[in-house]
Amino acid sequence: MTTLTLSRALNEGLRRALEDDPKVLIMGEDVGKLGGVFRVTDSLQKDFGEGRVIDTPLAESGIVGTAIGLALRGYRPICEIQFDGFVYPAFDQIVSQLAKMRLRSLGHLSLPVVIRIPCGGGIGAVEHHSESPEVLFAHTGGLRVVACSGPADAFTMIQQSVRSDDPVIFFEPKRRYWDKGEVDTAASPDSWLPLGSARTIYPGSDVTLLAYGPMIRTCVEAAVAAAKDGRNIEVIDLRSLSPLDIGAIVGSVRRTGRCVVAHEAPVTAGLGAEIAARITEECFYQLEAPVLRVGGFSTPYPPSKLEEHYLPDLDRILDTVDRTFAY
Amino acid sequence: MTLVDPGWVHCQRRRVPAAVTRAAGTNHRPVTVIPATGPEYAREWHVAVDSDDAVAAAGLRRPDGTSGELIQLLTPEGERVEHPDYPLDVSADEIKGLFRDLVLVRRIDTEAIALQRQGELGIWASLLGQEAAQIGSGRALGPKDMAFPTYREHGVAWCRGLDPAKLLELFRGVSHGGWDPKEHNFHLYTIVIGAQTLHATGYAMGIQRDGAVGEDGEAAIVYFGDGATSQGDVNEAFIWASVSNAPVVFFCQNNQWAISEPLEKQSRIPLYQRALGFGFPGLRVDGNDVLACLAVTKKAMQDAREGQGPTLIEAYTYRMGAHTTTDDPTRYRLAAELEAWKLKDPVERVRAYLVRTGAADADFFAAVDAEADELGARVRKSCLTMPDPRPLSIFENVYAEPGPQLDWERERFAAYLDSFADEEVGA
């Protein structure tokens, strides 16, 4: 076991991916000498060369579009979008090109492209640097969407994403980049949890709390606090946002009878809405209360002095949990 | 030439004298034409953005030192002319081969339009008028080169050996293309305007990383239209290709119209001059001259393969048909413009050359026509006998590794479909 920050764990995972397969490339803005604005690609250009760790022109559509071309040539590019709010210029290339190429070619073409996106708020940033656009991609057939929440998963999930023959949108919780955790860098990939699987982070029996990415730490803190009050919250890290590990979700909610979904993204048509609909369908007779959501408001992301009110925190999560017990 | 509209005789292209040109390359003006009595449509004569005067006035030269003239090797009258920068050693048999290509792809096009009119295709994007640009460039490619088309490159598809029936699948709604791009080194049709320029550039960056530049090298060619030059992706591709010196040729068929929008809506300078600003050579070729298109594409591809980076080719041509079968060009352009371009027909000038030189006799032309008839019949038959896709194929080829969501949806939909089985048996 090694203690690593989430950023460092990603760096180690990327290094492994580059070592394992000469076709793996990294491309993005400032990923070379600078090592990325969050240092996730630190030293990789020095060690693998400018041909494999590519400082690109400042154009997100170009990053994804040329990555598609490289993938058509047999490469496995990992694109870094510098911040969540900058992914929109690449939206056509992701949604209309990357996601659809397999279908358009009736399976003749694979595009094993990973798009890394630092996401979420909580770092006091200016606008466009704190967004949670995951549902836009989860809504798009042909893409896999995953989110890591801590160093151990970051290390394995980035490597699994690179190995996937499907395009993967890989969300990184930017306010957790500096969180430390134990990472087993020696474990065999065969022992890793599959990329599509959810993970129970904190077992409990009273209510299921579903989250992913940056909200996991907050949810676990909420569960610890609730335990002191005698309430057993089960926290599940979804990890895969598309497809959802619906089996794990349903298994937990059928036991607890209650469910809260937490995410930073606005609740309107968010992932929580989809999850609530599926749970209603699959667990109707076990539910003791409606599935409730706690998340960002249906507004643009606010100025940073307001973000503590916008982002669900421990108290808002527990308030929502309390409300499921009011039925 | 028949003047179908008496008002048209006033509609003359106005060439702005170089002396009044405001700046290099900005000599275009949307020219409002003398209003005529009668029709109420706007009488704005479409003026193609033309550089010749501006280039001459400004003394502009491309990086290779040549001027920005229209490169032509075969005049509209079918006369063979030489160009100092583009010598083309081509035999009479090869020209006959190109003529056959031109006739056959025009026939595919004609047949497809007819199939659409008869309800057998949902839509068709005609290549009428652009045969020479596509055949000339398509025949310039080597087997290892990779072509990235728009949705109108039926002539390039033909050169790459793709069965025309595969094209119909897309326009009939049976698939989104579905061919294996690796089989013929011909990528899928891309419908989002300009998106494929980035794919070609990335592919060319892959060629570089494979060490496949240099002697016996490979290159990519990407097709797009005049309207696409306004797209961010195309401009990003220019930048990417330029800074990475990627082996890619940008082949722009300037057919003067982006659906209803004339070139003036896209550019104030001739398109090939855009390349200068991005740092690689651009040139304009007579897009209705199959020999010139062949020659310039051969050279640009060879330059790319040898590591000299990208070239922008502006094939100056004309969309003689509608944008697609859903379009009605009479709403936005004058029939007379088409009549003028008919005199520059890409097929007829090669026929004229072959007749003039005695390289082909009546038997040859009859044989090509017969082959075209046969091809047309085959295309028609392939369309009419094409099976519809199975309903559950909706869920196929979405993922390499399908997940629980699609499995769940497919199972439910399959059960729903099965629920009709009894009725069908009963019926």
HADDOCK unambig.tbl for C-alpha pairs under 7 A between the chains (distance, minus, plus):
assign (segid A and resid 57 and name CA) (segid B and resid 240 and name CA) 6.98 0.50 0.50
assign (segid A and resid 59 and name CA) (segid B and resid 236 and name CA) 6.94 0.50 0.50
assign (segid A and resid 61 and name CA) (segid B and resid 233 and name CA) 6.68 0.50 0.50
assign (segid A and resid 62 and name CA) (segid B and resid 198 and name CA) 6.28 0.50 0.50
assign (segid A and resid 62 and name CA) (segid B and resid 233 and name CA) 6.61 0.50 0.50
assign (segid A and resid 62 and name CA) (segid B and resid 236 and name CA) 5.76 0.50 0.50
assign (segid A and resid 62 and name CA) (segid B and resid 237 and name CA) 6.71 0.50 0.50
assign (segid A and resid 65 and name CA) (segid B and resid 198 and name CA) 4.84 0.50 0.50
assign (segid A and resid 65 and name CA) (segid B and resid 199 and name CA) 5.43 0.50 0.50
assign (segid A and resid 66 and name CA) (segid B and resid 198 and name CA) 5.01 0.50 0.50
assign (segid A and resid 66 and name CA) (segid B and resid 199 and name CA) 5.17 0.50 0.50
assign (segid A and resid 66 and name CA) (segid B and resid 201 and name CA) 6.01 0.50 0.50
assign (segid A and resid 66 and name CA) (segid B and resid 202 and name CA) 3.74 0.50 0.50
assign (segid A and resid 67 and name CA) (segid B and resid 202 and name CA) 5.95 0.50 0.50
assign (segid A and resid 68 and name CA) (segid B and resid 199 and name CA) 5.70 0.50 0.50
assign (segid A and resid 68 and name CA) (segid B and resid 202 and name CA) 6.73 0.50 0.50
assign (segid A and resid 69 and name CA) (segid B and resid 198 and name CA) 6.89 0.50 0.50
assign (segid A and resid 69 and name CA) (segid B and resid 199 and name CA) 3.88 0.50 0.50
assign (segid A and resid 69 and name CA) (segid B and resid 200 and name CA) 5.77 0.50 0.50
assign (segid A and resid 69 and name CA) (segid B and resid 201 and name CA) 6.62 0.50 0.50
assign (segid A and resid 69 and name CA) (segid B and resid 202 and name CA) 4.00 0.50 0.50
assign (segid A and resid 69 and name CA) (segid B and resid 203 and name CA) 4.16 0.50 0.50
assign (segid A and resid 70 and name CA) (segid B and resid 202 and name CA) 4.76 0.50 0.50
assign (segid A and resid 70 and name CA) (segid B and resid 203 and name CA) 4.75 0.50 0.50
assign (segid A and resid 70 and name CA) (segid B and resid 205 and name CA) 6.70 0.50 0.50
assign (segid A and resid 70 and name CA) (segid B and resid 206 and name CA) 5.20 0.50 0.50
assign (segid A and resid 72 and name CA) (segid B and resid 203 and name CA) 6.46 0.50 0.50
assign (segid A and resid 73 and name CA) (segid B and resid 203 and name CA) 5.51 0.50 0.50
assign (segid A and resid 73 and name CA) (segid B and resid 206 and name CA) 5.79 0.50 0.50
assign (segid A and resid 102 and name CA) (segid B and resid 397 and name CA) 5.81 0.50 0.50
assign (segid A and resid 102 and name CA) (segid B and resid 398 and name CA) 6.10 0.50 0.50
assign (segid A and resid 103 and name CA) (segid B and resid 397 and name CA) 4.90 0.50 0.50
assign (segid A and resid 103 and name CA) (segid B and resid 398 and name CA) 5.26 0.50 0.50
assign (segid A and resid 104 and name CA) (segid B and resid 176 and name CA) 4.78 0.50 0.50
assign (segid A and resid 104 and name CA) (segid B and resid 177 and name CA) 5.78 0.50 0.50
assign (segid A and resid 104 and name CA) (segid B and resid 178 and name CA) 5.59 0.50 0.50
assign (segid A and resid 105 and name CA) (segid B and resid 177 and name CA) 6.27 0.50 0.50
assign (segid A and resid 105 and name CA) (segid B and resid 178 and name CA) 4.14 0.50 0.50
assign (segid A and resid 105 and name CA) (segid B and resid 179 and name CA) 5.79 0.50 0.50
assign (segid A and resid 105 and name CA) (segid B and resid 180 and name CA) 6.29 0.50 0.50
assign (segid A and resid 106 and name CA) (segid B and resid 178 and name CA) 4.83 0.50 0.50
assign (segid A and resid 106 and name CA) (segid B and resid 397 and name CA) 5.71 0.50 0.50
assign (segid A and resid 107 and name CA) (segid B and resid 397 and name CA) 5.01 0.50 0.50
assign (segid A and resid 108 and name CA) (segid B and resid 180 and name CA) 5.38 0.50 0.50
assign (segid A and resid 142 and name CA) (segid B and resid 398 and name CA) 5.18 0.50 0.50
assign (segid A and resid 142 and name CA) (segid B and resid 399 and name CA) 5.75 0.50 0.50
assign (segid A and resid 165 and name CA) (segid B and resid 400 and name CA) 6.01 0.50 0.50
assign (segid A and resid 166 and name CA) (segid B and resid 399 and name CA) 6.06 0.50 0.50
assign (segid A and resid 166 and name CA) (segid B and resid 400 and name CA) 5.81 0.50 0.50
assign (segid A and resid 243 and name CA) (segid B and resid 403 and name CA) 5.89 0.50 0.50
assign (segid A and resid 243 and name CA) (segid B and resid 404 and name CA) 6.62 0.50 0.50
assign (segid A and resid 243 and name CA) (segid B and resid 405 and name CA) 5.91 0.50 0.50
